[in-house]
Amino acid sequence: MATLVFLLQALEKHCRTESGYTGIRDVYQANPPKDDVQQSFFLAETLKYLYLLFSEDDLIPLDKWVLNTEAHPIPVKGVEHPS
């Protein structure tokens, strides 16, 4: 959990702007230049994974669902799912 908190603090410190979040051009620089663009995958994937990491473990039962690379839950074939 400490690593996740560190990650969130780093995102806020290095990527947060007045309008949202941006990428950085060189992670090896102390004060790296920013990309000046918020990638669509940041909201669609990165924040979704962070939400799932901080959520309760039973939010999505992983014996019934699998997450694809974009964090979309897909039902496991042959397993009953509540309607």
C-alpha positions, 0 to 999 in steps of 0.5 A: 500500500505504501508504494501505491501512496508513493505513486499517487503522490508522484502523480500529483507532484509531477503530472498534475496541472491546472487542467488535469494531468500530463505526461512527462518527457524524461523521467530521469530529470529532476524537473522534467518538461511536461508533454502538455497533453493528457492521454486518453488512457490516463483516465480510461485505464490508469485511474481505473486500475488505481481505483481497483487497487484501493477498493475492497478486495470483493468489489470484483470477484476474480474467480468470476471475472478477469480484467483485460488490458484496459481494465474492463471486467470480462466474465469467466466462461462457465461460471455463474454470474448474478443478473 
